[in-house]
Amino acid sequence: MSLDPPRLDKTHDHRKSPFALAFPSRFFAAESAGGLILMAFALAALVVANSPWSAAYFSTLQIKVLGLSIEHWVNDGLMAVFFLLVGLEIKREMLAGQLSNWSQRSLPGFAALGGMLLPALIYIVVNWGNAETIDGWAIPAATDIAFALGVLSLLGKRVPISLKIFLSALAILDDLGAVLIIALFYTSGLSISMLLASLGVVVFLMVLNRCGVKRLFPYLAAGGLLWFFMLQSGIHATLTGVILALCIPLGDPNNEHRSPLLYLEEKMHPWVAFAVVPIFGFANAGVSLAGISPNNLIDPVPLGVALGLLVGKQLGVFGLAALAIRFGLAKLPEGCGWLQLYGVALLCGIGFTMSLFIGALAFPNAPHLVDEVKVGVLLGSILSAIFGVVVLLRARRQRASA
């Protein structure tokens, strides 16, 4: 779709602005569009959850459809589609993209590691000795790629393109870490028969790949069957998306029409960015603020999550990245200064989508703790975004005056 303003001929109404006609296509093509729409849906959920329609909002999420609640369909069904896109991005970047060799993956790799370890450690310290809440340690360990890149893109040319590449690579590795955490620590009540059935489907997907099957339908059909078996097995069904993605062949990475992976990623991206993730945000960001006071913000869960995102992310990402650079294991992104790197580290504290998702997994039988997770995620993410933008703008002024 062309992003140029449409030309008006003599048969058109000249009172209609070319800018107005071009705005929708320009907006949806912008890097920040997905993040902005997610912000809007999250804000809408907060407003509805604290309005006269709150009862209808919460009761609708619990309506059963084919044996599962709408909330369950969103968190286990739609998010499997989200994880499929995440898996496709991880595989593409690892094989033929920004993470295809050590020199490209070293800096975002160290940064992602620090950005997962320190937030988790801060949460554990805050919740130490509290058996009810300690399982939420992984909540602040995740970065929301749509939100973070959306905020960074709003700054336009004020930040070098190398920073956007760095943040994208970091977020992809961060997502990979989150997937491993979910698989290893948030799996319970395994069904051996369903697990074996899932394994059988995975073997079938691998055979398709090894036989050079390029058509997507057999993969997607098997993926739907795998999702059902995984749902029944006790392993979280969203991991189906990543497993399926890893089995889809890359083909020719320089030709979308000869690469099943690139073709599927291209087709899925707008649906995930503008439908799946916003719906998830609307279904999960709604929290009633009635009865919540400033004192509640220092409860272990919201405090641990907020400090993990705001303090742990920036110190972990920037600290380990700086050490890697100082010891010659990596180098600063091209055209980037230390203050700009620190600003991006702050943006990594935006943990909305994945943090809310892990929060629901950590406390499946404690709705009050899930609400506290939402408060901590919103507080930590908003503050991280504000401080990150301020630091990046200051860094831009410093470089301009140098």
C-alpha positions as a Markdown table, in Angstrom:
| # | Residue | x | y | z |
|---|---|---|---|---|
| 1 | Met | 0.0 | 0.0 | 0.0 |
| 2 | Ser | 1.4 | 3.3 | -1.0 |
| 3 | Leu | 2.1 | 5.8 | 1.7 |
| 4 | Asp | 2.1 | 8.8 | -0.6 |
| 5 | Pro | -0.9 | 11.2 | -0.4 |
| 6 | Pro | -3.4 | 10.3 | -3.1 |
| 7 | Arg | -3.6 | 12.5 | -6.1 |
| 8 | Leu | -6.9 | 14.3 | -6.7 |
| 9 | Asp | -8.3 | 14.6 | -10.2 |
| 10 | Lys | -11.0 | 16.9 | -11.4 |
| 11 | Thr | -13.8 | 14.5 | -10.6 |
| 12 | His | -12.9 | 14.4 | -6.9 |
| 13 | Asp | -14.2 | 16.7 | -4.2 |
| 14 | His | -11.4 | 19.2 | -3.7 |
| 15 | Arg | -12.7 | 20.1 | -0.3 |
| 16 | Lys | -11.5 | 16.7 | 0.9 |
| 17 | Ser | -7.9 | 17.0 | 2.3 |
| 18 | Pro | -5.3 | 14.7 | 0.7 |
| 19 | Phe | -3.8 | 14.4 | 4.2 |
| 20 | Ala | -7.1 | 13.2 | 5.6 |
| 21 | Leu | -7.3 | 10.6 | 2.8 |
| 22 | Ala | -3.8 | 9.4 | 3.4 |
| 23 | Phe | -3.8 | 9.5 | 7.2 |
| 24 | Pro | -5.2 | 6.0 | 7.8 |
| 25 | Ser | -2.7 | 4.3 | 5.6 |
| 26 | Arg | 0.1 | 6.4 | 7.0 |
| 27 | Phe | -0.9 | 5.6 | 10.6 |
| 28 | Phe | -1.2 | 1.8 | 10.2 |
| 29 | Ala | 2.1 | 1.6 | 8.3 |
| 30 | Ala | 3.9 | 3.5 | 11.1 |
| 31 | Glu | 6.1 | 1.5 | 13.5 |
| 32 | Ser | 4.4 | 3.2 | 16.4 |
| 33 | Ala | 0.8 | 2.3 | 15.3 |
| 34 | Gly | 0.7 | -1.1 | 17.1 |
| 35 | Gly | 2.0 | 0.3 | 20.4 |
| 36 | Leu | -0.4 | 3.3 | 20.2 |
| 37 | Ile | -3.4 | 1.1 | 19.6 |
| 38 | Leu | -2.4 | -1.2 | 22.4 |
| 39 | Met | -2.1 | 1.8 | 24.7 |
| 40 | Ala | -5.6 | 3.0 | 23.6 |
| 41 | Phe | -7.2 | -0.5 | 24.3 |
| 42 | Ala | -5.4 | -0.8 | 27.7 |
| 43 | Leu | -6.7 | 2.7 | 28.7 |
| 44 | Ala | -10.2 | 1.8 | 27.5 |
| 45 | Ala | -10.1 | -1.3 | 29.7 |
| 46 | Leu | -9.2 | 0.7 | 32.7 |
| 47 | Val | -11.9 | 3.2 | 32.0 |
| 48 | Val | -14.6 | 0.5 | 31.5 |
| 49 | Ala | -13.4 | -1.4 | 34.6 |
| 50 | Asn | -14.0 | 1.7 | 36.7 |
| 51 | Ser | -17.3 | 2.8 | 35.1 |
| 52 | Pro | -21.0 | 1.8 | 35.5 |
| 53 | Trp | -20.3 | -0.9 | 32.8 |
| 54 | Ser | -17.6 | -2.7 | 35.0 |
| 55 | Ala | -20.0 | -5.5 | 36.0 |
| 56 | Ala | -20.8 | -6.2 | 32.3 |
| 57 | Tyr | -17.1 | -6.1 | 31.4 |
| 58 | Phe | -16.0 | -8.6 | 34.0 |
| 59 | Ser | -19.0 | -10.9 | 33.5 |
| 60 | Thr | -18.6 | -11.0 | 29.7 |
| 61 | Leu | -15.0 | -12.3 | 30.1 |
| 62 | Gln | -16.4 | -15.3 | 32.1 |
| 63 | Ile | -19.0 | -16.3 | 29.5 |
| 64 | Lys | -18.4 | -19.9 | 28.4 |
| 65 | Val | -17.9 | -20.7 | 24.7 |
| 66 | Leu | -17.2 | -24.3 | 23.7 |
| 67 | Gly | -16.2 | -25.1 | 27.3 |
| 68 | Leu | -13.8 | -22.2 | 27.8 |
| 69 | Ser | -14.4 | -18.7 | 29.1 |
| 70 | Ile | -13.9 | -15.8 | 26.7 |
| 71 | Glu | -10.9 | -14.8 | 28.9 |
| 72 | His | -9.5 | -18.3 | 28.6 |
| 73 | Trp | -9.9 | -18.2 | 24.8 |
| 74 | Val | -8.1 | -14.8 | 24.7 |
| 75 | Asn | -5.2 | -15.9 | 26.9 |
| 76 | Asp | -4.8 | -19.4 | 25.6 |
| 77 | Gly | -6.1 | -19.1 | 22.0 |
| 78 | Leu | -5.3 | -15.7 | 20.7 |
| 79 | Met | -2.0 | -15.6 | 22.6 |
| 80 | Ala | -1.0 | -18.8 | 20.8 |
| 81 | Val | -1.3 | -16.8 | 17.6 |
| 82 | Phe | 0.9 | -14.0 | 19.2 |
| 83 | Phe | 3.5 | -16.6 | 20.2 |
| 84 | Leu | 3.4 | -18.0 | 16.7 |
| 85 | Leu | 4.5 | -14.6 | 15.4 |
| 86 | Val | 7.1 | -14.3 | 18.1 |
| 87 | Gly | 8.5 | -17.7 | 17.2 |
| 88 | Leu | 8.6 | -16.8 | 13.5 |
| 89 | Glu | 10.5 | -13.6 | 14.3 |
| 90 | Ile | 13.0 | -15.5 | 16.6 |
| 91 | Lys | 13.7 | -18.1 | 13.9 |
| 92 | Arg | 14.1 | -15.5 | 11.1 |
| 93 | Glu | 16.5 | -13.4 | 13.2 |
| 94 | Met | 18.5 | -16.3 | 14.4 |
| 95 | Leu | 18.9 | -17.8 | 10.9 |
| 96 | Ala | 19.1 | -14.8 | 8.6 |
| 97 | Gly | 18.7 | -11.6 | 10.5 |
| 98 | Gln | 20.0 | -9.4 | 13.4 |
| 99 | Leu | 20.9 | -12.4 | 15.5 |
| 100 | Ser | 22.5 | -14.6 | 12.9 |
| 101 | Asn | 26.1 | -14.3 | 14.3 |
| 102 | Trp | 27.9 | -13.6 | 17.5 |
| 103 | Ser | 28.9 | -10.0 | 16.7 |
| 104 | Gln | 25.2 | -9.1 | 16.1 |
| 105 | Arg | 23.7 | -11.0 | 19.0 |
| 106 | Ser | 26.3 | -10.3 | 21.7 |
| 107 | Leu | 25.2 | -6.8 | 22.9 |
| 108 | Pro | 21.4 | -7.5 | 22.9 |
| 109 | Gly | 22.1 | -11.0 | 24.3 |
| 110 | Phe | 24.0 | -9.6 | 27.4 |
| 111 | Ala | 21.4 | -6.8 | 27.8 |
| 112 | Ala | 18.5 | -9.2 | 27.6 |
| 113 | Leu | 20.1 | -11.5 | 30.2 |
| 114 | Gly | 20.7 | -8.7 | 32.6 |
| 115 | Gly | 17.2 | -7.4 | 31.9 |
| 116 | Met | 15.7 | -10.7 | 32.9 |
| 117 | Leu | 17.8 | -11.6 | 35.9 |
| 118 | Leu | 17.9 | -8.3 | 37.9 |
| 119 | Pro | 14.1 | -7.6 | 37.8 |
| 120 | Ala | 13.4 | -11.2 | 38.9 |
| 121 | Leu | 15.9 | -10.8 | 41.7 |
| 122 | Ile | 14.3 | -7.5 | 42.9 |
| 123 | Tyr | 10.9 | -9.1 | 42.9 |
| 124 | Ile | 12.2 | -12.1 | 44.9 |
| 125 | Val | 13.8 | -9.7 | 47.5 |
| 126 | Val | 10.6 | -7.7 | 47.9 |
| 127 | Asn | 8.5 | -10.9 | 48.2 |
| 128 | Trp | 11.0 | -13.0 | 50.2 |
| 129 | Gly | 9.3 | -15.3 | 52.7 |
| 130 | Asn | 5.9 | -14.8 | 51.2 |
| 131 | Ala | 4.9 | -18.2 | 49.8 |
| 132 | Glu | 1.7 | -16.8 | 48.3 |
| 133 | Thr | 3.4 | -14.2 | 46.1 |
| 134 | Ile | 6.9 | -15.5 | 45.4 |
| 135 | Asp | 5.7 | -17.4 | 42.2 |
| 136 | Gly | 5.4 | -14.0 | 40.5 |
| 137 | Trp | 9.2 | -13.6 | 40.2 |
| 138 | Ala | 9.1 | -13.8 | 36.4 |
| 139 | Ile | 6.5 | -11.1 | 35.9 |
| 140 | Pro | 8.9 | -8.1 | 35.6 |
| 141 | Ala | 11.4 | -10.1 | 33.6 |
| 142 | Ala | 9.6 | -9.5 | 30.2 |
| 143 | Thr | 9.7 | -6.5 | 27.9 |
| 144 | Asp | 6.7 | -5.6 | 25.7 |
| 145 | Ile | 8.2 | -5.2 | 22.2 |
| 146 | Ala | 5.1 | -3.5 | 20.7 |
| 147 | Phe | 4.9 | -0.9 | 23.5 |
| 148 | Ala | 8.7 | -0.2 | 23.7 |
| 149 | Leu | 9.2 | 0.1 | 19.9 |
| 150 | Gly | 6.1 | 2.2 | 19.7 |
| 151 | Val | 7.4 | 4.7 | 22.2 |
| 152 | Leu | 10.8 | 4.7 | 20.6 |
| 153 | Ser | 9.3 | 5.2 | 17.2 |
| 154 | Leu | 7.4 | 8.3 | 18.4 |
| 155 | Leu | 10.8 | 10.0 | 18.8 |
| 156 | Gly | 11.4 | 9.5 | 15.0 |
| 157 | Lys | 14.8 | 10.7 | 13.8 |
| 158 | Arg | 15.7 | 11.9 | 17.3 |
| 159 | Val | 17.2 | 8.4 | 17.8 |
| 160 | Pro | 19.6 | 6.5 | 15.5 |
| 161 | Ile | 18.2 | 3.5 | 13.6 |
| 162 | Ser | 20.9 | 1.4 | 15.3 |
| 163 | Leu | 19.1 | 1.8 | 18.6 |
| 164 | Lys | 15.8 | 0.5 | 17.1 |
| 165 | Ile | 17.7 | -2.5 | 15.8 |
| 166 | Phe | 19.3 | -3.1 | 19.2 |
| 167 | Leu | 15.9 | -2.8 | 21.0 |
| 168 | Ser | 14.2 | -5.1 | 18.5 |
| 169 | Ala | 16.9 | -7.8 | 18.9 |
| 170 | Leu | 16.9 | -7.4 | 22.7 |
| 171 | Ala | 13.1 | -7.8 | 22.8 |
| 172 | Ile | 13.2 | -10.9 | 20.6 |
| 173 | Leu | 15.8 | -12.5 | 22.9 |
| 174 | Asp | 13.7 | -11.4 | 25.9 |
| 175 | Asp | 10.6 | -13.1 | 24.4 |
| 176 | Leu | 12.7 | -16.3 | 23.9 |
| 177 | Gly | 13.6 | -16.1 | 27.6 |
| 178 | Ala | 10.0 | -15.6 | 28.6 |
| 179 | Val | 8.9 | -18.6 | 26.5 |
| 180 | Leu | 11.5 | -20.8 | 28.2 |
| 181 | Ile | 10.4 | -19.5 | 31.7 |
| 182 | Ile | 6.8 | -20.3 | 30.9 |
| 183 | Ala | 7.7 | -23.8 | 29.7 |
| 184 | Leu | 10.0 | -24.6 | 32.7 |
| 185 | Phe | 8.2 | -22.9 | 35.6 |
| 186 | Tyr | 4.6 | -22.5 | 34.8 |
| 187 | Thr | 3.6 | -26.0 | 33.8 |
| 188 | Ser | 1.7 | -28.3 | 36.2 |
| 189 | Gly | -0.6 | -31.3 | 36.3 |
| 190 | Leu | 0.9 | -33.0 | 33.3 |
| 191 | Ser | -1.2 | -35.5 | 31.4 |
| 192 | Ile | 1.1 | -38.2 | 30.0 |
| 193 | Ser | -1.3 | -39.3 | 27.3 |
| 194 | Met | -1.9 | -35.8 | 26.0 |
| 195 | Leu | 1.8 | -35.1 | 26.2 |
| 196 | Leu | 2.6 | -38.1 | 24.1 |
| 197 | Ala | 0.0 | -37.0 | 21.6 |
| 198 | Ser | 1.6 | -33.6 | 21.5 |
| 199 | Leu | 5.0 | -35.1 | 20.9 |
| 200 | Gly | 3.5 | -37.2 | 18.0 |
| 201 | Val | 2.3 | -34.0 | 16.3 |
| 202 | Val | 5.6 | -32.3 | 16.8 |
| 203 | Val | 7.4 | -35.3 | 15.2 |
| 204 | Phe | 4.9 | -35.0 | 12.2 |
| 205 | Leu | 5.7 | -31.3 | 11.9 |
| 206 | Met | 9.5 | -32.1 | 11.9 |
| 207 | Val | 8.9 | -34.7 | 9.2 |
| 208 | Leu | 7.1 | -32.1 | 7.1 |
| 209 | Asn | 10.0 | -29.8 | 7.4 |
| 210 | Arg | 12.6 | -32.4 | 6.6 |
| 211 | Cys | 10.7 | -33.5 | 3.6 |
| 212 | Gly | 10.8 | -30.0 | 2.2 |
| 213 | Val | 7.0 | -29.4 | 2.4 |
| 214 | Lys | 6.5 | -25.7 | 1.6 |
| 215 | Arg | 2.7 | -25.4 | 1.7 |
| 216 | Leu | 1.5 | -23.8 | 4.9 |
| 217 | Phe | -1.8 | -25.6 | 5.3 |
| 218 | Pro | -0.4 | -28.9 | 6.6 |
| 219 | Tyr | 1.7 | -27.0 | 9.2 |
| 220 | Leu | -1.3 | -24.9 | 10.3 |
| 221 | Ala | -3.7 | -27.8 | 10.4 |
| 222 | Ala | -1.2 | -29.8 | 12.5 |
| 223 | Gly | -0.6 | -26.7 | 14.7 |
| 224 | Gly | -4.4 | -26.6 | 15.5 |
| 225 | Leu | -4.3 | -30.2 | 16.6 |
| 226 | Leu | -1.1 | -29.6 | 18.6 |
| 227 | Trp | -2.8 | -26.6 | 20.4 |
| 228 | Phe | -5.7 | -28.9 | 21.5 |
| 229 | Phe | -3.4 | -31.6 | 22.8 |
| 230 | Met | -1.2 | -29.0 | 24.6 |
| 231 | Leu | -4.2 | -27.4 | 26.2 |
| 232 | Gln | -5.1 | -30.8 | 27.7 |
| 233 | Ser | -1.6 | -31.8 | 28.6 |
| 234 | Gly | -0.8 | -29.2 | 31.4 |
| 235 | Ile | 1.8 | -27.4 | 29.3 |
| 236 | His | 0.6 | -24.0 | 28.5 |
| 237 | Ala | -1.1 | -24.0 | 25.1 |
| 238 | Thr | 0.4 | -20.8 | 23.9 |
| 239 | Leu | 3.8 | -22.6 | 23.6 |
| 240 | Thr | 2.2 | -24.3 | 20.6 |
| 241 | Gly | 2.8 | -21.1 | 18.6 |
| 242 | Val | 6.6 | -21.2 | 19.2 |
| 243 | Ile | 6.9 | -24.9 | 18.5 |
| 244 | Leu | 4.9 | -24.6 | 15.3 |
| 245 | Ala | 7.0 | -21.5 | 14.2 |
| 246 | Leu | 10.3 | -23.4 | 14.7 |
| 247 | Cys | 9.0 | -26.2 | 12.3 |
| 248 | Ile | 7.9 | -23.9 | 9.5 |
| 249 | Pro | 10.7 | -23.8 | 6.8 |
| 250 | Leu | 12.6 | -20.5 | 6.2 |
| 251 | Gly | 13.2 | -21.3 | 2.5 |
| 252 | Asp | 14.7 | -18.4 | 0.6 |
| 253 | Pro | 15.2 | -15.5 | 3.2 |
| 254 | Asn | 15.6 | -13.0 | 0.3 |
| 255 | Asn | 12.3 | -13.8 | -1.4 |
| 256 | Glu | 9.1 | -13.6 | 0.6 |
| 257 | His | 7.2 | -15.6 | -2.1 |
| 258 | Arg | 9.7 | -18.5 | -1.8 |
| 259 | Ser | 9.9 | -18.4 | 2.0 |
| 260 | Pro | 6.9 | -19.9 | 3.9 |
| 261 | Leu | 8.1 | -18.4 | 7.1 |
| 262 | Leu | 8.5 | -14.9 | 5.7 |
| 263 | Tyr | 5.1 | -15.1 | 3.9 |
| 264 | Leu | 3.3 | -16.2 | 7.1 |
| 265 | Glu | 5.0 | -13.6 | 9.2 |
| 266 | Glu | 4.1 | -10.9 | 6.7 |
| 267 | Lys | 0.4 | -11.9 | 6.6 |
| 268 | Met | 0.2 | -12.4 | 10.4 |
| 269 | His | 1.8 | -9.2 | 11.5 |
| 270 | Pro | -1.0 | -6.7 | 11.0 |
| 271 | Trp | -3.6 | -9.1 | 12.5 |
| 272 | Val | -1.5 | -9.6 | 15.6 |
| 273 | Ala | -0.5 | -6.0 | 16.0 |
| 274 | Phe | -3.9 | -4.5 | 15.4 |
| 275 | Ala | -6.3 | -7.3 | 16.6 |
| 276 | Val | -4.7 | -10.0 | 18.8 |
| 277 | Val | -2.6 | -7.9 | 21.1 |
| 278 | Pro | -5.1 | -5.0 | 21.5 |
| 279 | Ile | -7.9 | -7.6 | 22.4 |
| 280 | Phe | -5.5 | -9.2 | 24.9 |
| 281 | Gly | -4.8 | -5.8 | 26.3 |
| 282 | Phe | -8.5 | -4.9 | 26.6 |
| 283 | Ala | -9.3 | -8.3 | 28.3 |
| 284 | Asn | -6.4 | -8.1 | 30.8 |
| 285 | Ala | -5.7 | -4.5 | 31.6 |
| 286 | Gly | -9.0 | -3.9 | 33.2 |
| 287 | Val | -8.6 | -3.6 | 37.0 |
| 288 | Ser | -11.0 | -1.9 | 39.4 |
| 289 | Leu | -9.3 | 0.9 | 41.3 |
| 290 | Ala | -12.1 | 1.1 | 43.9 |
| 291 | Gly | -10.6 | 0.6 | 47.3 |
| 292 | Ile | -7.0 | 0.9 | 46.1 |
| 293 | Ser | -5.0 | 3.5 | 48.0 |
| 294 | Pro | -1.4 | 4.7 | 47.8 |
| 295 | Asn | -0.7 | 2.3 | 50.7 |
| 296 | Asn | -1.6 | -0.6 | 48.4 |
| 297 | Leu | 1.2 | 0.3 | 46.1 |
| 298 | Ile | 3.7 | -0.9 | 48.6 |
| 299 | Asp | 2.2 | -4.3 | 48.9 |
| 300 | Pro | 4.7 | -7.0 | 47.9 |
| 301 | Val | 3.3 | -7.8 | 44.5 |
| 302 | Pro | 2.7 | -4.3 | 43.0 |
| 303 | Leu | 5.9 | -3.0 | 44.6 |
| 304 | Gly | 8.0 | -6.0 | 43.4 |
| 305 | Val | 6.6 | -5.8 | 39.9 |
| 306 | Ala | 6.9 | -2.0 | 39.6 |
| 307 | Leu | 10.5 | -1.9 | 41.0 |
| 308 | Gly | 11.5 | -4.8 | 38.9 |
| 309 | Leu | 10.3 | -3.1 | 35.7 |
| 310 | Leu | 11.5 | 0.5 | 36.6 |
| 311 | Val | 14.7 | -0.2 | 38.5 |
| 312 | Gly | 15.6 | -3.8 | 37.6 |
| 313 | Lys | 15.2 | -3.5 | 33.9 |
| 314 | Gln | 17.2 | -0.3 | 33.4 |
| 315 | Leu | 20.1 | -1.5 | 35.7 |
| 316 | Gly | 20.1 | -5.0 | 34.3 |
| 317 | Val | 20.0 | -4.1 | 30.6 |
| 318 | Phe | 22.4 | -1.1 | 30.9 |
| 319 | Gly | 24.7 | -2.7 | 33.5 |
| 320 | Leu | 25.4 | -5.9 | 31.7 |
| 321 | Ala | 25.5 | -4.2 | 28.3 |
| 322 | Ala | 28.1 | -1.7 | 29.7 |
| 323 | Leu | 30.2 | -4.5 | 31.1 |
| 324 | Ala | 30.1 | -6.4 | 27.8 |
| 325 | Ile | 31.3 | -3.3 | 26.0 |
| 326 | Arg | 34.0 | -2.4 | 28.5 |
| 327 | Phe | 35.4 | -5.9 | 28.3 |
| 328 | Gly | 35.4 | -5.9 | 24.5 |
| 329 | Leu | 32.7 | -8.6 | 24.2 |
| 330 | Ala | 30.4 | -6.1 | 22.4 |
| 331 | Lys | 30.3 | -2.6 | 21.1 |
| 332 | Leu | 27.9 | 0.4 | 21.3 |
| 333 | Pro | 25.4 | 0.5 | 18.5 |
| 334 | Glu | 26.6 | 2.7 | 15.6 |
| 335 | Gly | 26.0 | 6.4 | 16.2 |
| 336 | Cys | 24.8 | 5.8 | 19.7 |
| 337 | Gly | 26.1 | 7.3 | 22.9 |
| 338 | Trp | 26.0 | 6.0 | 26.5 |
| 339 | Leu | 23.0 | 8.2 | 27.5 |
| 340 | Gln | 21.0 | 6.9 | 24.5 |
| 341 | Leu | 21.8 | 3.4 | 25.5 |
| 342 | Tyr | 20.6 | 4.1 | 29.0 |
| 343 | Gly | 17.4 | 5.7 | 27.6 |
| 344 | Val | 16.6 | 2.5 | 25.7 |
| 345 | Ala | 17.3 | 0.4 | 28.9 |
| 346 | Leu | 14.6 | 2.5 | 30.6 |
| 347 | Leu | 12.2 | 1.7 | 27.8 |
| 348 | Cys | 12.8 | -2.0 | 28.4 |
| 349 | Gly | 10.9 | -1.5 | 31.6 |
| 350 | Ile | 7.7 | -1.4 | 29.6 |
| 351 | Gly | 6.5 | -4.9 | 30.3 |
| 352 | Phe | 2.8 | -4.8 | 29.5 |
| 353 | Thr | 1.7 | -7.7 | 27.4 |
| 354 | Met | 4.0 | -10.5 | 28.5 |
| 355 | Ser | 4.1 | -9.3 | 32.1 |
| 356 | Leu | 0.3 | -9.4 | 32.4 |
| 357 | Phe | 0.3 | -12.8 | 30.7 |
| 358 | Ile | 2.9 | -14.3 | 33.1 |
| 359 | Gly | 1.0 | -12.7 | 36.0 |
| 360 | Ala | -2.1 | -14.6 | 35.1 |
| 361 | Leu | -0.1 | -17.8 | 34.9 |
| 362 | Ala | 1.6 | -17.2 | 38.3 |
| 363 | Phe | -1.6 | -16.6 | 40.2 |
| 364 | Pro | -4.3 | -18.6 | 38.4 |
| 365 | Asn | -6.4 | -19.1 | 41.6 |
| 366 | Ala | -5.9 | -15.6 | 43.2 |
| 367 | Pro | -7.8 | -12.9 | 41.3 |
| 368 | His | -6.8 | -10.3 | 43.9 |
| 369 | Leu | -3.1 | -10.9 | 43.2 |
| 370 | Val | -3.7 | -10.7 | 39.4 |
| 371 | Asp | -5.2 | -7.3 | 40.0 |
| 372 | Glu | -2.2 | -6.3 | 42.1 |
| 373 | Val | 0.0 | -7.5 | 39.2 |
| 374 | Lys | -1.9 | -5.2 | 36.8 |
| 375 | Val | -1.4 | -2.2 | 39.1 |
| 376 | Gly | 2.3 | -2.9 | 39.4 |
| 377 | Val | 2.7 | -3.5 | 35.6 |
| 378 | Leu | 0.9 | -0.3 | 34.7 |
| 379 | Leu | 2.8 | 1.8 | 37.2 |
| 380 | Gly | 6.2 | 0.4 | 36.3 |
| 381 | Ser | 5.6 | 0.5 | 32.5 |
| 382 | Ile | 4.2 | 4.1 | 32.5 |
| 383 | Leu | 7.1 | 5.4 | 34.6 |
| 384 | Ser | 9.7 | 3.6 | 32.5 |
| 385 | Ala | 8.2 | 5.0 | 29.3 |
| 386 | Ile | 8.2 | 8.6 | 30.7 |
| 387 | Phe | 11.7 | 8.5 | 32.0 |
| 388 | Gly | 13.0 | 6.7 | 28.9 |
| 389 | Val | 11.6 | 9.4 | 26.6 |
| 390 | Val | 13.0 | 12.2 | 28.8 |
| 391 | Val | 16.5 | 10.6 | 28.8 |
| 392 | Leu | 16.5 | 10.1 | 25.0 |
| 393 | Leu | 15.4 | 13.6 | 24.4 |
| 394 | Arg | 18.1 | 14.9 | 26.7 |
| 395 | Ala | 20.7 | 12.7 | 24.9 |
| 396 | Arg | 19.6 | 14.1 | 21.6 |
| 397 | Arg | 20.0 | 17.7 | 22.8 |
| 398 | Gln | 23.5 | 16.9 | 24.2 |
| 399 | Arg | 24.7 | 15.4 | 20.9 |
| 400 | Ala | 23.2 | 18.3 | 18.9 |
| 401 | Ser | 25.1 | 20.8 | 21.0 |
| 402 | Ala | 28.3 | 18.9 | 21.0 |
